[in-house]
Amino acid sequence: MGDQTGRDSSADTIGRTVLVTGATGYIGGRLVPRLLDAGHRVKVLVRSPDKIAGVPWFDDVEVVRSCLDDAAALEDALAGVDVLYCLVHSMAAGTGFEAKEKSMAELVAGAAAAAGVQRVVYLGGLHPRTTELSTHMRSREAVGDVFLAGPVDAIVFQAGVVIGSGSASFEMIRHLSETLPVMPAPSWVRNRIEAIAVRDVLHYLVAAASLDERLNRTFDIGSRDVLSYAGMMKEYAAEAGLPRRLVLALPVPAPRLAGLWVALVTPIPLSMSVPLVQSLQHDAVSAEHDVDSYMGQPDGGLTGYRRAVALALGKERDGQVETTWAKAGADADPLPSDPEWAGHKVFVDERTFNGDVDPGHVWTVIEGIGGKNGWYSLPLAWSVRGWLDKLSGGAGLLRGRRHPHRLAVGEVVDWWRVERIERGRLLRLRAEMRAPGRAWLELSVEPDGAGSRYRQRAIFFPKGLSGRLYWLAVLPFHSLIFPAMSRNITAAARKIASVKESGVEQCGDNETQPTT
């Protein structure tokens, strides 16, 4: 349906009006800011705007509250739109699923034509041309076919496993690899997979908005780096610093049973794990590379699988510590709209304590924690853990701290190091003890009426199965140490307040620690 000759993408025009559906999803939420950076005017159509209220680009787009099965509202939203991105694909199953997806695509195609849209862009799945597909892969192919046969020119990208933190396909690889050192698996783990980094997917999606030619076709997109699914898990483990993983391919496909197993051993829900596994029943390798002639490769070339994993793990961030709850990037960090199971497996032990003491006095205790002042709960337990760490080659509790009252980013506090400090409000310590994972302790205080609310969080990113078992092993100690710690820090703050009220100045260390 149009001239398909190649061209230099550097001559692309910009400044078009685009509508993104699926902006609350993984790809859509990362595409929007890149379209804005490219100079386009962006509208987003979402069913629940509150899901994207926390994203940094929220005020830079026009938000339309609607859904794709409302033809009149959709046509209104498409008024003045040049390019429509259709990035909505349900993972739900059940009777009539395929027919509903196809019917919705037909409605969207009709509304786009009625509104004078110039191009529809759709992201489908990479699959062999002559293979019986799973229900979900067949549905995605059918939706792409609807757009290609419709009255508006369409570019249908076909991608395999997308590698980036928050991508459901990548999260399955991450959680399986980290949880299971030995994995009995169905025969499909030997299938050939060509993954693609999320940044490369976004490159092609953005480029599609600016192409001047009339195009109506599919493009296979991938990294050109082909591995078996078992090989992908092994390469993930190597990049993540895990021991070598053993994947045992059994001579049965068992997609439904495998989907149930994935749901049991990972945080991915059953409603998603089953279709994900079913989509792996066939090879997913590019059959053509025509996209290079039309849009060019990303700056620096395509991202290989191993580097895509490194980016997803946040290993190329100028030496920053990986704190997924505090950042929001394309490769490594969940956006506010990403599901809870996206990103690292995170264990959190959180305690709060409300008291009648001034927040400033609580902060004095927080900033003076560790060293001679101790940890405000069961000193013997802390000492034993410190000696165990020392015997295993760790830092132990003997390093102390530089100053008894003041801390700065980068300073040592026993086996911790100050990662962040907001004086008067928050202290985050990163653990340097020996453990099968990475740990933080976060202490904070805020005003609460005439008193204060003290909050502490122990945060742990487990490494493999040993990390998960370690967390379970220390939970009984946490239940003893952390409640007492929150109470005693507030009690120590109250003692400081009484000393100051009596007009007596303290000297030396903050010797206000209760002994139990």
N, C-alpha and C positions, 0 to 999 in steps of 0.2 A: 504493500500500500504506500509506496513512496520510494524515492531515490535512496539507495543504501550504499552509496560510495563513501569512502573514508575521508577524513579531514583532520586537520591539526586542531586539537582541542584547545590550544593556546589562544585561538581566535574566537573562542566562544563568547557570546554576549551574556551579560548578566542583568540583574535588575528586574526579573520576572516576578509575577505574583504566583505563589504556590500554596496549595492546601495540602496539609499532611493529616491523614487519618492514621490512627495508631500511635499518636504522640505519647500515650502513657505506656507504650510497650518498650521493649529493649532497643530495637533499632530506631524506631521513631523518635524516642526521647533523646537519642544521641545525634540524630540527623538534623533536627531543628536548629541547634546553634550553629552547625556548619553551613546550613543554607543561609542563615542570617549573616555569617561571616563572608559568604560569597556575594552578598549584596542583594539578596532576594527579599521581597516582602512576603512574610509567612503568616498564614492562617492555620490554625489547628482545629480539627473537629474532634471533640471528645465527649463521651457520655458523662463523665464525672470530672469537671475542672479541678476539684479539690485534690485530685491525684497528682497534678502537676503544679500545685500552688507553691511548692518549695523549690522549684527549679530556678536557676539564675536568669533564664531567658523569658520567664513568664510575662513580664511587662513589655517585652519587645515584640510580642506576637498578638494577633487578633484571635481570641478564643471564641469558638462557636460551640455551644452546648447542644449536641444532637447525637443521632446514631445513624448508621448507614441504611437502615430499613425505613427511614422516613424520607420519601422521595421529595416532597415539597421543601422540607428543611434543607435537604442536601443540595437541591438545585439553587436555593437562596445562598447557601454557603459558597457555592461554586461561581457565583456571579463575579465576573472580572478576573477569574483565575485562569492562568495560562497552563499550569502543570499540576496535575493531581497525583499525589503519592498515596497509593492504596497499600498500607502496611498492616492491615487487619487480617488475622487468620486465627480462627478459634481452634483451641486444642480439645474442645469438648467432643465427646463421642455420642453415639446413640442413633436411633432410627431417624432417617431423614437428614442426617448431618450434611452429606454431600449435596443433596438437592437444595438445602437452605443456603449453603455457601455459594452455589452456582447462581441461585435466584438473586442473592444480594449483589453478586458481581454484575449481573445483567441490569439490575436497577441502577447501580453506580455508573455503568457504561452509558445507559440512557440519559441519566441526569447530566453527565459530563458533556454529552453531545448537545443536549438542550441548552446548556450554559455556554457553549462555544469554547470549551476547554481544548487546548491544542495537543496535549499529550497526557497519557496515563502511564505512571511508572509503578511496576509491581515487582515484589521480591518473592520468587517461588523457590522450589527445591531442585537441587541437582540430582538427576537420575538417568539411568540408561533409557534409550529410546524404545527398546523392544523388550520390556520386562513387566510382568504384572506387579503393580505397585500396591503399597499399603493404602488403607482408606484415606489417611491424611495426605500422603504424597499424591494420590490420585485426585483428591479434592484440590490441592494446590495447582496441579497441572490443569485441571478443568477451569479453575478461575483464571489462570493465565490465558487459556484458549479463548475464554469469553472476551477478554480485553483485546486480544489479537484479532478476533473476528468482529469486533464492535465498530461503531462509526468513528471513533477517535483513535488516532495512531497510538500505539502502546509500545513501551520498552519493558520487556519481562526479563529480569535478571534471574538466573538460576544458580543458587549457591548451596554448598554442602554444609558441613559443620562450621558454625561461626565461632571463632575463638576470641573470647573477651569475657571478663568477669561480669556475670549477670546473664550471659547467654545460656539458655537452658541446656543446649548441647554441650557447651564447655563445662557447665556446672556438674553435669553427669560424669564427665571425664574426671574432673577435679575430685569429687566426693568419692567415686569408686576407687580412684588411684590412692587417695589418702587413707581410706578406711580399710582396704583389703590388700594385705601383702601377697596373698594367694587368692586368685579369683577363678573358680570354675565358671566357664561361660559358654553360651551356645555357639554354634558354628559361625554365626554372622560376625564374630570378632575377627575373622580372617578376611572379611570383605575389604576392598580397597576404597579408601576415603581420601578425597582432596579437600582439606580444610581451607578456611580463609579467615584472615584476621579481620576483626570488626572495623578497624581503620580503613582497610582496603574496600570493604563493602560500602562504607560511607563515601569513599572517594568516587566510586562508580555512581552511587545514587545522586550525589551532588552534581557530578558531571552531566548526568542525564537531563537536568533542568536547563542547561545552557546550550545544548546541541541545536544547531540551526536546521539541519536536514530533517526531512520527514522520514521517520523510521518506524517500522512496524514489524518487530521481530524479537526473538529471544537472544540473550547473551549468556553463555556459560561463564561464570567467574569463579576463580579459585587461586590458590597459591602456587600451583604447578608442583607442589610437594605432596606426593602420594604415599600414604602409609596404610597399613591395616589398622582396624580399630584397636586391636591389641597393641600394635606398635605405637599408637597415639597415647595410650595409657602409660606405656613404658617410657616414652619420651617425656611425658608430663612428670612422671616420678623422678626422672633424672634431672630435669630442670628445677624441680621443687626441692631437690636435695634429699629425696626419700630413698630408702634401700631399693634395690632392683625388685620390680614386681613380676610375679609369675602368673601368667594368664593361661589357663588350661582350656583349650577349645574342645568342647564336647560335640559329638557327631549328631546333634539335634538342634533345630532352629529355636523352638520354644519361645516365641516372642512375647506371648502374654505372661508366661511364667517368669521370664526375664524382667519384664516390666514390673511385676509384683516384687521381685527381688530387689530391683533398683529402688523402689519406693520404700522398702523395709530398711535398707542400709544407707540411704541418703535422705536429705531433707526434701527432695523433689516429690511433690504429691503424686499419687497414683494416677490421677486424671491426666497428668502430663507425662509420667514416666512410660506408660504403655504406648502412646503414639510415638514418643521419641524412639523407643526400642523398635517399634514396627517399621519406622522409617529407615532403620539400619539393615534391613533384610536384603539390600542389594548394594552394588557398588555405587559410588557417587564421585565420578571423575569427569572433568571437562572433556567434551567431544570436539570443541572448537575454541579458538582464542581470538575471534574476530574483534572482541571489545578493544583490543590494543590499537586497532586501526582507527577507531572512532573516538575513544576517550583517553587513550594513553594509560600507562601504568602510574600508580602513585609516585610521588617524589621519593627517590631512593629505591624504586623498584618494589616488586611484590614482597610481602612479608612471609618468610618461611614459617613452618609450623613451630619449630623450637623457639624462634624469637617471638612469635605471637604469644606463646605460653609465657615467656619471660615478661612480656608487656602486661599480660593479663594478671600476672602475679605481682605487678608493681615493682619489678626489679630494675627498671630503667627510669628512675625518678630522682636523679641527681643526689642519690644517697639518702633520700628521705626515708624515715621509718614508715613501714606499711601500716597505716591506721585507717582501715577502710571506712570506719564510721565518720571520719573527719574530712574526707576529700570527695571529689566528684569528677572523675575523668572518663575518657572514652573506653580505655582498655581495662583498667584495673579496679574501678570503683563504682559501686552501685549508685544510681540516681535515686532521688526520693520516691520515684514511682516503681522501682525495681522490687521484685518479691523478696520476702524475708530470707529465703534460702539462697539468694544470690550472694556471691562473694565467699570469703573464707567461712569455714565453720567457726562460730564464735560462741564460747561459753562465758556467761556473765553471772557474777554473784553480786547483787546490789543490796545495799542497806541504807536506810535513812533514819535519822533521829532528830526529833524536834525538841528544842530546849528553850529555856527562858533567858539564855545568855546572849550577850551582844555578839553579832557575827565577827566583829573585829577580834574578839578574844578567842573565838574558835579558830580563826585564821592564824593567830599566833601559835597555837598548838600544832596546827597542820604544817606550817612552814618550819617548825622546830622538830618535826618527827624524825625518828631514827637516831643513830649515834648513841650518845650517852642518855638521851631522852627516851630511847626505846620505842616500842610499837604499841604500847597501851593495851596489851592483852597477853596473858599467859607467857611471860618472858621465857620460861623454860622451853615451851614449844618452839618459839622463834630461835632460841639458841640451838636446839637439837637440829632444826632444819638448816640452820647456818653451818653447823659442823658437818652435816651430811653433804652439803653443797661443797664445802671446802675439801672434804675427803675425796669427792668425785672430780676434783680439779677446778671447781668454780670459785667465785669470789668470796663466798661466805659473808659473815656479818662483821668481819674485822676491819673493813675499810673505813667505817665511820662516816664522818662528813666534815667538810672544811670549816664551816662556821656553825655554831650552835643554834643561831636564830634565823639566819638569812640563807636563801637558796637562789641559784641562777640556773638557767638552761645549760645542760651539759655536765653539771656537777654530780658527784657520786654521793649516794646515801646508802651505806651498807651495800647490799647486793643490787641496789636499784641505781638508775641514772635519771636525772631530771630531764624529761622530754619536753614538757610545756609547763609554764607557770603564768597564771594571770593573778598577780599579787592581790590578795584580799578576797579572791574568789575560787581559784582552781589550781590544783597541783596534780600533774600526771607524771608518774614514775614508770620507767621501762625496766623490766627485770633483766638482770645479767647473771642470774643463777642458772645452773644446769637443769634443764627440763625439756621434755619432748614437745616443744612448741614455744610460742612467744607469749609473754605475759606483761600486763600493765596493772598498776594500781592507781586509781584516780580518786582524789579526795577533793571535795568542794563544799562550800558553804554559801548560803544566801539568806537574806532577811526573811523572816516569817512573823509578821505582826510585830509584837514587842520583843520577840526573841529571834531564833535562827533555825534554819533547817540544815543539818549536816548530812552529806551524802557521800557514800564511798562505793566504788565499783572495782571489783577484781575482774579483769578481762583476760581471756586466754584463747589464743589461736592454736589448736592442737596440731601436731605434726604426725600424721598417720594414725594407725590404730593405737599405738603406744600412747600418743597424746590424749586420746579419748579415755583410755583406761586410767591414765595419770589423773585426769580431772575427776573421774569417779572416785579414785582412791583418796584424794585430798578433800573431797566434799565434807566428810565428817569433821575434819579439823577446821574447815571454814565455818561450820555451824557452831563451833566453840569459840573460835578466835574473833570472827568478824562482828557478831553482835556485841561482844564485850568491848571490842575496839571502838565502835561507834559511841557506846555509852560512856566509856572512860575518856575519850577525847572531849566530849561535852562536859564531863565532870572536871577535867583538867582546866578547861576554859573558864568554868565557873569559879575555880580556885584562883585563877589569875585575876578575875574580876573582883573577887573579894579582897585580894591583896592590894589591888590598885585603889579600891574604895577605902581601905584602911589607911592609905597614904604611905605604905611601906614600899620602897623600891626594891625590885629583885636585883640580885647580882649573880654573876656566874651563869651556869647553865639553867635552862628551863626545868628545874627539878620538880615537876608537878605530876609526874606519872604515877597513877595508882599501880599497885603491884599485882592486882588480879583483874 
